Amino acid sequence: MNGNGKHGARMALEIEDLTVAYNSKPALWDVDMHVPEGVLMAIVGPNGAGKSTLIKAALNLIPRAAGDVRFFDQPYAKARDLVGYVPQRGSVDWDFPTSVLDVVMMGLYGQLGWFRRPGKNERQQAYEALEQVGIVDLADRQISQLSGGQQQRTFLARALVQDAQIYFMDEPFAAVDAVTERAIVALLRELRSRNKTVVVVHHDLQTVADYFDWVTLLNVEVTASGPVPEIYTEDNLRKTYGGRVAGIAALNHSAEVEA
């Protein structure tokens, strides 16, 4: 079952028949996904399910074997300025000699172009984004000196400064402390309040119902996608994980109690 809309909202992301293969083995197979504007969506599935691959293929970071991806009814090449991306922290060279402020200002290069240097206005925007994620006091620190949570907040600030319409975040909660996790959740909700769309690769099954209102269950193919209350069921989780999910009944019971 696919969710086809949220109160008649326009589609922020539409993926049709997306297939990605590595060495002739499908990493994603015939994926369809429709994400309305203004939702927080989790992509959930087992290790090797293709969750990060789905984001990278949508953003043209890896080649597709087949399929069509549109952002607000436009191909990525025309919608680039509408899209923000927070990659996995492990994919970044944190020893590169640059400051937190410089990393955040990199989020403005799409607006500036590569040959125009950031000025006073851009620095102010970067400081405001750092303030929003709670690390403005670290603006001049070298990124090699940051903790894992501080690194994640730096990436979030870089995405925020773009003022995108749809954000992709690959495991933003991985290996961060509880304080940073709460800060990220608050930021996601603030983005939703401004009708931004956020797509998050997420691994913690216990927090899906608390943090997100939309979910896509993925294991190479899409099991189901749509509003959390309809899609995030024991049956769909078992189909996605092949029955290898401990405590699904308790998970769903707690979600119902909190609802």
C-alpha positions in Angstrom: 0.0 0.0 0.0 1.4 3.4 -0.9 0.3 6.7 0.7 -1.0 8.9 -2.1 -1.3 12.2 -0.2 -1.7 14.2 2.9 -4.7 16.3 3.0 -4.3 17.0 -0.8 -0.7 18.2 -0.3 1.5 18.3 -3.4 4.2 15.7 -3.7 7.7 16.7 -2.5 9.2 13.4 -3.8 8.0 10.9 -6.4 10.0 7.8 -7.2 8.8 5.4 -9.9 10.3 2.0 -10.8 13.7 2.7 -9.3 16.2 -0.1 -9.6 19.9 0.0 -8.6 22.3 -2.9 -9.1 25.8 -3.6 -7.9 27.7 -6.2 -10.0 24.4 -7.3 -11.5 22.8 -7.9 -8.0 19.9 -5.6 -7.2 20.4 -3.3 -4.3 17.0 -1.8 -4.9 14.3 -3.3 -7.0 11.4 -1.6 -8.7 10.9 0.9 -5.9 7.9 3.3 -5.9 7.6 6.0 -3.3 5.5 9.1 -3.0 6.2 11.6 -0.2 3.8 14.5 0.4 5.1 18.0 1.3 5.4 18.7 5.0 5.9 15.2 6.5 8.7 13.7 8.5 9.4 10.3 6.9 11.5 7.5 8.1 13.0 4.9 5.8 13.2 1.7 7.9 14.6 -1.8 7.1 17.2 -4.4 7.9 20.9 -4.0 7.2 21.6 -4.2 3.5 18.0 -3.3 2.6 19.2 -0.4 0.4 18.1 2.5 2.6 21.2 4.7 2.0 21.3 3.5 -1.6 17.8 4.9 -2.1 18.8 8.4 -1.0 22.0 8.4 -3.0 20.2 7.2 -6.1 17.5 9.8 -5.7 20.2 12.5 -5.5 22.1 11.2 -8.5 25.1 10.3 -6.3 25.1 6.8 -7.7 23.8 5.5 -11.0 20.3 4.0 -11.5 19.7 0.9 -13.6 16.1 2.2 -14.1 13.5 4.5 -12.7 12.4 8.1 -12.5 12.8 10.5 -9.6 11.1 13.9 -9.3 11.2 16.6 -6.6 8.2 18.9 -6.7 7.5 17.5 -10.2 11.0 18.4 -11.4 14.1 16.3 -12.1 16.9 16.7 -9.6 19.0 18.8 -12.0 16.3 21.5 -12.0 15.3 21.1 -8.3 18.9 21.0 -6.8 18.3 24.3 -4.8 15.3 22.8 -3.2 17.2 19.8 -1.8 19.3 19.5 1.4 21.4 16.4 2.2 23.0 15.3 5.5 25.2 12.2 4.7 26.4 9.6 7.2 29.1 11.0 9.4 31.4 8.0 8.6 31.6 9.1 5.0 33.4 12.4 5.7 37.1 13.1 6.2 36.9 14.8 9.6 40.7 15.4 9.6 40.3 17.9 6.7 41.7 21.3 8.0 38.6 23.5 8.1 36.5 25.2 10.7 32.9 24.5 11.7 31.8 27.9 10.2 33.5 27.1 6.9 31.7 23.7 6.7 28.3 25.4 7.3 29.0 28.1 4.7 29.6 25.3 2.1 25.8 24.9 2.2 25.5 28.3 0.5 27.7 27.5 -2.5 24.6 26.5 -4.5 23.4 30.1 -4.1 26.8 31.8 -4.4 28.4 29.7 -7.1 31.9 28.4 -6.7 33.7 31.6 -7.7 32.0 34.1 -5.4 33.3 34.2 -1.9 30.9 34.2 1.1 30.5 37.7 2.6 29.1 39.2 5.7 25.5 38.2 4.9 26.5 34.6 4.3 28.5 34.5 7.6 25.5 35.8 9.4 23.3 33.0 7.9 25.8 30.4 8.9 26.0 31.7 12.5 22.1 31.7 12.7 22.1 28.0 11.5 24.7 27.1 14.1 22.7 28.9 16.8 19.7 26.9 15.7 21.5 23.6 16.3 23.1 24.8 19.5 26.8 25.0 18.7 27.4 28.7 17.7 30.1 28.7 20.3 32.1 26.2 18.2 32.1 28.2 15.0 35.9 28.7 14.9 36.8 25.2 16.1 38.5 22.8 13.7 36.2 19.9 12.7 38.8 17.4 13.7 38.2 18.5 17.3 34.5 17.8 17.4 32.6 15.0 19.2 30.3 12.8 17.2 27.2 14.8 18.3 28.9 18.1 17.4 29.8 16.7 14.0 26.2 15.8 13.4 25.0 19.2 14.4 27.5 20.8 12.1 26.1 18.8 9.2 22.6 19.8 10.2 23.5 23.4 10.2 25.1 23.1 6.8 21.8 21.7 5.4 19.7 24.3 7.3 21.6 27.2 5.8 20.5 26.1 2.3 16.9 26.7 3.3 15.8 23.7 1.2 12.3 22.5 0.8 13.1 18.8 1.2 15.9 17.4 3.4 17.5 13.9 3.2 19.3 12.7 6.3 21.2 9.4 6.4 21.2 8.0 9.9 21.3 11.4 11.8 20.8 9.7 15.1 23.6 7.1 14.8 26.0 7.2 17.7 24.9 10.5 19.1 24.2 11.3 22.7 20.7 11.7 24.1 21.0 15.5 24.3 21.9 15.6 20.6 19.1 13.2 19.7 16.5 15.4 21.4 17.9 18.5 19.7 17.7 16.8 16.3 14.1 15.7 16.9 13.2 19.3 17.9 14.8 20.6 14.7 12.9 18.1 12.6 9.6 19.2 14.1 10.5 22.8 13.6 11.2 22.1 9.9 7.8 20.3 9.6 6.1 23.3 11.2 7.5 25.4 8.3 6.0 22.8 5.8 9.5 21.4 5.0 9.7 17.7 4.1 12.3 15.5 5.8 13.3 12.0 4.7 15.4 10.1 7.3 17.2 6.8 7.1 16.4 5.4 10.6 17.3 2.3 12.4 15.6 2.5 15.8 12.2 0.8 15.5 11.2 1.9 19.0 11.2 5.6 18.1 9.6 5.6 14.7 6.0 6.3 15.9 7.3 9.0 18.3 9.5 10.9 15.8 7.8 10.4 12.4 4.4 10.7 10.8 5.2 8.9 7.6 7.2 5.7 7.0 8.6 3.6 4.2 9.4 0.0 5.0 12.2 -1.2 2.7 14.0 -4.5 2.1 15.4 -4.1 -1.5 11.7 -3.7 -2.5 9.2 -1.5 -0.7 7.0 -3.5 1.6 4.7 -0.5 2.4 4.8 3.3 2.5 2.5 5.9 4.0 1.2 7.3 7.3 2.7 5.7 10.4 -0.6 4.7 12.0 -1.6 2.8 8.8 1.7 1.4 7.7 3.8 0.7 10.9 2.1 -2.6 11.8 3.4 -5.8 13.1 2.4 -7.6 9.9 4.3 -5.1 7.7 7.4 -5.2 9.9 7.5 -9.0 9.8 7.3 -8.9 6.0 10.1 -6.3 5.9 12.4 -8.1 8.4 11.5 -11.6 7.5 10.0 -12.3 10.9 13.3 -11.4 12.7 12.0 -8.5 14.8 12.0 -8.9 18.6 9.3 -7.2 20.6 7.2 -5.9 17.7 4.0 -6.5 19.7 5.3 -4.5 22.6 6.6 -1.8 20.3 3.1 -1.4 18.7 1.4 -1.6 22.1 3.5 1.3 23.4 2.8 3.3 20.3 -0.9 2.8 20.7 -0.8 3.8 24.4 1.1 7.0 23.6 -1.3 7.8 20.8 
